């Protein structure tokens, strides 16, 4: 199971780098996102969204590769989890 998580994390890192470096390719092939254009500005909102999504993928992938994903999820959700 740990190997699968590491491999999935590495795939997320590669996909994130591709999203950040090849934003124009994704824009041409996937099209514009109307929500991103409305919220982040016209003619650049979708590009910005793809770059931010890529950075999130890189961060999540790194946490999976280094085995920190579960700890970070527990830290974020700790206010919602009752203490024993």
MARTORGU-812350 format. One record per residue: residue number from 1; residue in one letter; x, y, z of N, C-alpha, C in turn. Coordinates in pm, whole numbers. Last residue first. Layout:
MARTORGU-812350
{num=NUM	residuo=A	n.c1=X	n.c2=Y	n.c3=Z	ca.c1=X	ca.c2=Y	ca.c3=Z	c.c1=X	c.c2=Y	c.c3=Z} .
...
END
This chain:
MARTORGU-812350
{num=84	residuo=X	n.c1=-1045	n.c2=1212	n.c3=2263	ca.c1=-1084	ca.c2=1098	ca.c3=2347	c.c1=-1036	c.c2=1116	c.c3=2488} .
{num=83	residuo=X	n.c1=-1194	n.c2=1474	n.c3=2069	ca.c1=-1082	ca.c2=1422	ca.c3=2147	c.c1=-1131	c.c2=1311	c.c3=2240} .
{num=82	residuo=X	n.c1=-1348	n.c2=1463	n.c3=1747	ca.c1=-1358	ca.c2=1475	ca.c3=1893	c.c1=-1237	c.c2=1411	c.c3=1962} .
{num=81	residuo=X	n.c1=-1253	n.c2=1650	n.c3=1471	ca.c1=-1246	ca.c2=1518	ca.c3=1531	c.c1=-1253	c.c2=1531	c.c3=1682} .
{num=80	residuo=X	n.c1=-1237	n.c2=1908	n.c3=1385	ca.c1=-1364	ca.c2=1839	ca.c3=1364	c.c1=-1369	c.c2=1702	c.c3=1431} .
{num=79	residuo=X	n.c1=-976	n.c2=1992	n.c3=1429	ca.c1=-1085	ca.c2=2060	ca.c3=1500	c.c1=-1220	c.c2=1990	c.c3=1488} .
{num=78	residuo=X	n.c1=-834	n.c2=1809	n.c3=1255	ca.c1=-832	ca.c2=1791	ca.c3=1399	c.c1=-939	c.c2=1873	c.c3=1473} .
{num=77	residuo=X	n.c1=-803	n.c2=1835	n.c3=982	ca.c1=-934	ca.c2=1794	ca.c3=1032	c.c1=-943	c.c2=1781	c.c3=1184} .
{num=76	residuo=X	n.c1=-534	n.c2=1906	n.c3=963	ca.c1=-636	ca.c2=1996	ca.c3=910	c.c1=-773	c.c2=1963	c.c3=969} .
{num=75	residuo=X	n.c1=-411	n.c2=1683	n.c3=1083	ca.c1=-389	ca.c2=1816	ca.c3=1139	c.c1=-497	c.c2=1913	c.c3=1092} .
{num=74	residuo=X	n.c1=-493	n.c2=1478	n.c3=909	ca.c1=-535	ca.c2=1475	ca.c3=1050	c.c1=-519	c.c2=1611	c.c3=1115} .
{num=73	residuo=X	n.c1=-357	n.c2=1564	n.c3=678	ca.c1=-503	ca.c2=1554	ca.c3=678	c.c1=-556	c.c2=1552	c.c3=821} .
{num=72	residuo=X	n.c1=-93	n.c2=1541	n.c3=769	ca.c1=-145	ca.c2=1672	ca.c3=732	c.c1=-297	c.c2=1671	c.c3=730} .
{num=71	residuo=X	n.c1=-72	n.c2=1264	n.c3=810	ca.c1=-52	ca.c2=1356	ca.c3=922	c.c1=-110	c.c2=1494	c.c3=891} .
{num=70	residuo=X	n.c1=-115	n.c2=1165	n.c3=550	ca.c1=-207	ca.c2=1131	ca.c3=658	c.c1=-195	c.c2=1226	c.c3=776} .
{num=69	residuo=X	n.c1=114	n.c2=1274	n.c3=414	ca.c1=-23	ca.c2=1306	ca.c3=374	c.c1=-123	c.c2=1280	c.c3=487} .
{num=68	residuo=X	n.c1=374	n.c2=1209	n.c3=449	ca.c1=318	ca.c2=1308	ca.c3=540	c.c1=171	c.c2=1337	c.c3=514} .
{num=67	residuo=X	n.c1=538	n.c2=1053	n.c3=284	ca.c1=461	ca.c2=989	ca.c3=390	c.c1=398	c.c2=1085	c.c3=489} .
{num=66	residuo=X	n.c1=663	n.c2=1154	n.c3=64	ca.c1=738	ca.c2=1157	ca.c3=189	c.c1=659	c.c2=1103	c.c3=308} .
{num=65	residuo=X	n.c1=463	n.c2=1120	n.c3=-129	ca.c1=593	ca.c2=1055	ca.c3=-147	c.c1=669	c.c2=1048	c.c3=-16} .
{num=64	residuo=X	n.c1=257	n.c2=1285	n.c3=-27	ca.c1=237	ca.c2=1140	ca.c3=-41	c.c1=370	c.c2=1067	c.c3=-52} .
{num=63	residuo=X	n.c1=369	n.c2=1537	n.c3=-39	ca.c1=330	ca.c2=1484	ca.c3=92	c.c1=307	c.c2=1334	c.c3=87} .
{num=62	residuo=X	n.c1=406	n.c2=1556	n.c3=-316	ca.c1=522	ca.c2=1553	ca.c3=-227	c.c1=486	c.c2=1498	c.c3=-89} .
{num=61	residuo=X	n.c1=136	n.c2=1562	n.c3=-398	ca.c1=225	ca.c2=1455	ca.c3=-441	c.c1=347	c.c2=1443	c.c3=-351} .
{num=60	residuo=X	n.c1=47	n.c2=1804	n.c3=-286	ca.c1=-12	ca.c2=1678	ca.c3=-243	c.c1=76	c.c2=1559	c.c3=-280} .
{num=59	residuo=X	n.c1=217	n.c2=1982	n.c3=-432	ca.c1=220	ca.c2=1976	ca.c3=-286	c.c1=164	c.c2=1843	c.c3=-235} .
{num=58	residuo=X	n.c1=137	n.c2=1930	n.c3=-697	ca.c1=277	ca.c2=1909	ca.c3=-657	c.c1=286	c.c2=1896	c.c3=-505} .
{num=57	residuo=X	n.c1=-135	n.c2=2005	n.c3=-685	ca.c1=-98	ca.c2=1867	ca.c3=-717	c.c1=45	c.c2=1836	c.c3=-673} .
{num=56	residuo=X	n.c1=-101	n.c2=2278	n.c3=-632	ca.c1=-168	ca.c2=2194	ca.c3=-534	c.c1=-135	c.c2=2047	c.c3=-558} .
{num=55	residuo=X	n.c1=20	n.c2=2355	n.c3=-872	ca.c1=95	ca.c2=2369	ca.c3=-746	c.c1=32	c.c2=2285	c.c3=-635} .
{num=54	residuo=X	n.c1=-193	n.c2=2302	n.c3=-1050	ca.c1=-66	ca.c2=2232	ca.c3=-1063	c.c1=16	c.c2=2238	c.c3=-935} .
{num=53	residuo=X	n.c1=-378	n.c2=2491	n.c3=-960	ca.c1=-411	ca.c2=2349	ca.c3=-951	c.c1=-284	c.c2=2264	c.c3=-962} .
{num=52	residuo=X	n.c1=-237	n.c2=2721	n.c3=-1034	ca.c1=-264	ca.c2=2695	ca.c3=-892	c.c1=-298	c.c2=2548	c.c3=-870} .
{num=51	residuo=X	n.c1=-243	n.c2=2687	n.c3=-1315	ca.c1=-115	ca.c2=2695	ca.c3=-1242	c.c1=-133	c.c2=2666	c.c3=-1093} .
{num=50	residuo=X	n.c1=-518	n.c2=2689	n.c3=-1371	ca.c1=-438	ca.c2=2571	ca.c3=-1405	c.c1=-305	c.c2=2571	c.c3=-1329} .
{num=49	residuo=X	n.c1=-579	n.c2=2951	n.c3=-1280	ca.c1=-640	ca.c2=2835	ca.c3=-1216	c.c1=-559	c.c2=2709	c.c3=-1245} .
{num=48	residuo=X	n.c1=-434	n.c2=3107	n.c3=-1465	ca.c1=-401	ca.c2=3114	ca.c3=-1324	c.c1=-455	c.c2=2992	c.c3=-1249} .
{num=47	residuo=X	n.c1=-579	n.c2=3037	n.c3=-1697	ca.c1=-435	ca.c2=3009	ca.c3=-1688	c.c1=-390	c.c2=3007	c.c3=-1541} .
{num=46	residuo=X	n.c1=-828	n.c2=3141	n.c3=-1629	ca.c1=-813	ca.c2=2997	ca.c3=-1649	c.c1=-667	c.c2=2957	c.c3=-1640} .
{num=45	residuo=X	n.c1=-774	n.c2=3416	n.c3=-1613	ca.c1=-824	ca.c2=3343	ca.c3=-1498	c.c1=-806	c.c2=3193	c.c3=-1509} .
{num=44	residuo=X	n.c1=-714	n.c2=3556	n.c3=-1832	ca.c1=-602	ca.c2=3501	ca.c3=-1758	c.c1=-645	c.c2=3416	c.c3=-1641} .
{num=43	residuo=X	n.c1=-938	n.c2=3664	n.c3=-1952	ca.c1=-820	ca.c2=3635	ca.c3=-2035	c.c1=-700	c.c2=3583	c.c3=-1957} .
{num=42	residuo=X	n.c1=-1061	n.c2=3821	n.c3=-1653	ca.c1=-1077	ca.c2=3773	ca.c3=-1791	c.c1=-942	c.c2=3756	c.c3=-1859} .
{num=41	residuo=X	n.c1=-1041	n.c2=3696	n.c3=-1317	ca.c1=-1017	ca.c2=3796	ca.c3=-1420	c.c1=-1025	c.c2=3737	c.c3=-1559} .
{num=40	residuo=X	n.c1=-1118	n.c2=3510	n.c3=-1130	ca.c1=-978	ca.c2=3550	ca.c3=-1132	c.c1=-945	c.c2=3653	c.c3=-1240} .
{num=39	residuo=X	n.c1=-1399	n.c2=3470	n.c3=-1165	ca.c1=-1343	ca.c2=3496	ca.c3=-1032	c.c1=-1201	c.c2=3554	c.c3=-1035} .
{num=38	residuo=X	n.c1=-1444	n.c2=3432	n.c3=-1439	ca.c1=-1526	ca.c2=3528	ca.c3=-1364	c.c1=-1460	c.c2=3567	c.c3=-1232} .
{num=37	residuo=X	n.c1=-1258	n.c2=3235	n.c3=-1503	ca.c1=-1253	ca.c2=3363	ca.c3=-1574	c.c1=-1330	c.c2=3469	c.c3=-1496} .
{num=36	residuo=X	n.c1=-1348	n.c2=3028	n.c3=-1341	ca.c1=-1215	ca.c2=3086	ca.c3=-1316	c.c1=-1202	c.c2=3221	c.c3=-1384} .
{num=35	residuo=X	n.c1=-1596	n.c2=2974	n.c3=-1461	ca.c1=-1589	ca.c2=3014	ca.c3=-1321	c.c1=-1456	c.c2=3083	c.c3=-1290} .
{num=34	residuo=X	n.c1=-1522	n.c2=2894	n.c3=-1719	ca.c1=-1597	ca.c2=3018	ca.c3=-1700	c.c1=-1591	c.c2=3067	c.c3=-1555} .
{num=33	residuo=X	n.c1=-1232	n.c2=2789	n.c3=-1843	ca.c1=-1322	ca.c2=2758	ca.c3=-1733	c.c1=-1393	c.c2=2889	c.c3=-1697} .
{num=32	residuo=X	n.c1=-1149	n.c2=2703	n.c3=-2182	ca.c1=-1157	ca.c2=2798	ca.c3=-2071	c.c1=-1256	c.c2=2747	c.c3=-1966} .
{num=31	residuo=X	n.c1=-990	n.c2=2393	n.c3=-2290	ca.c1=-1076	ca.c2=2511	ca.c3=-2300	c.c1=-1072	c.c2=2597	c.c3=-2175} .
{num=30	residuo=X	n.c1=-829	n.c2=2179	n.c3=-2329	ca.c1=-941	ca.c2=2163	ca.c3=-2236	c.c1=-1036	c.c2=2282	c.c3=-2238} .
{num=29	residuo=X	n.c1=-645	n.c2=2265	n.c3=-2524	ca.c1=-709	ca.c2=2134	ca.c3=-2535	c.c1=-830	c.c2=2116	c.c3=-2444} .
{num=28	residuo=X	n.c1=-558	n.c2=2524	n.c3=-2451	ca.c1=-602	ca.c2=2497	ca.c3=-2588	c.c1=-682	c.c2=2367	c.c3=-2598} .
{num=27	residuo=X	n.c1=-489	n.c2=2482	n.c3=-2183	ca.c1=-592	ca.c2=2579	ca.c3=-2218	c.c1=-647	c.c2=2553	c.c3=-2358} .
{num=26	residuo=X	n.c1=-280	n.c2=2300	n.c3=-2206	ca.c1=-403	ca.c2=2259	ca.c3=-2138	c.c1=-518	c.c2=2353	c.c3=-2172} .
{num=25	residuo=X	n.c1=-98	n.c2=2468	n.c3=-2338	ca.c1=-143	ca.c2=2344	ca.c3=-2402	c.c1=-274	c.c2=2297	c.c3=-2340} .
{num=24	residuo=X	n.c1=-56	n.c2=2665	n.c3=-2144	ca.c1=-118	ca.c2=2702	ca.c3=-2272	c.c1=-171	c.c2=2578	c.c3=-2345} .
{num=23	residuo=X	n.c1=78	n.c2=2527	n.c3=-1941	ca.c1=-55	ca.c2=2581	ca.c3=-1918	c.c1=-127	c.c2=2611	c.c3=-2048} .
{num=22	residuo=X	n.c1=310	n.c2=2372	n.c3=-1891	ca.c1=240	ca.c2=2366	ca.c3=-2020	c.c1=96	c.c2=2416	c.c3=-2008} .
{num=21	residuo=X	n.c1=395	n.c2=2412	n.c3=-1626	ca.c1=483	ca.c2=2445	ca.c3=-1738	c.c1=412	c.c2=2452	c.c3=-1872} .
{num=20	residuo=X	n.c1=177	n.c2=2336	n.c3=-1463	ca.c1=241	ca.c2=2465	ca.c3=-1445	c.c1=321	c.c2=2505	c.c3=-1569} .
{num=19	residuo=X	n.c1=108	n.c2=2081	n.c3=-1558	ca.c1=7	ca.c2=2186	ca.c3=-1552	c.c1=70	c.c2=2324	c.c3=-1540} .
{num=18	residuo=X	n.c1=353	n.c2=1949	n.c3=-1522	ca.c1=300	ca.c2=1968	ca.c3=-1657	c.c1=194	c.c2=2078	c.c3=-1659} .
{num=17	residuo=X	n.c1=366	n.c2=1949	n.c3=-1243	ca.c1=468	ca.c2=2020	ca.c3=-1321	c.c1=420	c.c2=2046	c.c3=-1463} .
{num=16	residuo=X	n.c1=140	n.c2=1785	n.c3=-1193	ca.c1=146	ca.c2=1923	ca.c3=-1146	c.c1=248	c.c2=2005	c.c3=-1222} .
{num=15	residuo=X	n.c1=223	n.c2=1543	n.c3=-1303	ca.c1=106	ca.c2=1611	ca.c3=-1359	c.c1=103	c.c2=1758	c.c3=-1316} .
{num=14	residuo=X	n.c1=438	n.c2=1489	n.c3=-1129	ca.c1=462	ca.c2=1506	ca.c3=-1272	c.c1=346	c.c2=1581	c.c3=-1337} .
{num=13	residuo=X	n.c1=297	n.c2=1466	n.c3=-885	ca.c1=404	ca.c2=1565	ca.c3=-900	c.c1=429	c.c2=1593	c.c3=-1048} .
{num=12	residuo=X	n.c1=126	n.c2=1250	n.c3=-938	ca.c1=69	ca.c2=1382	ca.c3=-911	c.c1=174	c.c2=1492	c.c3=-927} .
{num=11	residuo=X	n.c1=317	n.c2=1048	n.c3=-962	ca.c1=234	ca.c2=1082	ca.c3=-1078	c.c1=172	c.c2=1220	c.c3=-1059} .
{num=10	residuo=X	n.c1=409	n.c2=1043	n.c3=-699	ca.c1=501	ca.c2=1081	ca.c3=-806	c.c1=426	c.c2=1119	c.c3=-933} .
{num=9	residuo=X	n.c1=174	n.c2=953	n.c3=-571	ca.c1=230	ca.c2=1085	ca.c3=-540	c.c1=325	c.c2=1133	c.c3=-648} .
{num=8	residuo=X	n.c1=157	n.c2=696	n.c3=-677	ca.c1=51	ca.c2=792	ca.c3=-707	c.c1=98	c.c2=934	c.c3=-679} .
{num=7	residuo=X	n.c1=389	n.c2=592	n.c3=-559	ca.c1=380	ca.c2=600	ca.c3=-704	c.c1=272	c.c2=700	c.c3=-745} .
{num=6	residuo=X	n.c1=318	n.c2=612	n.c3=-288	ca.c1=436	ca.c2=682	ca.c3=-338	c.c1=432	c.c2=697	c.c3=-490} .
{num=5	residuo=X	n.c1=95	n.c2=444	n.c3=-281	ca.c1=79	ca.c2=585	ca.c3=-246	c.c1=197	c.c2=666	c.c3=-298} .
{num=4	residuo=X	n.c1=218	n.c2=198	n.c3=-346	ca.c1=114	ca.c2=254	ca.c3=-433	c.c1=97	c.c2=404	c.c3=-407} .
{num=3	residuo=X	n.c1=383	n.c2=164	n.c3=-125	ca.c1=444	ca.c2=181	ca.c3=-257	c.c1=344	c.c2=243	c.c3=-354} .
{num=2	residuo=X	n.c1=193	n.c2=125	n.c3=75	ca.c1=281	ca.c2=240	ca.c3=83	c.c1=347	c.c2=268	c.c3=-51} .
{num=1	residuo=X	n.c1=82	n.c2=-120	n.c3=0	ca.c1=0	ca.c2=0	ca.c3=0	c.c1=86	c.c2=125	c.c3=0} .
END
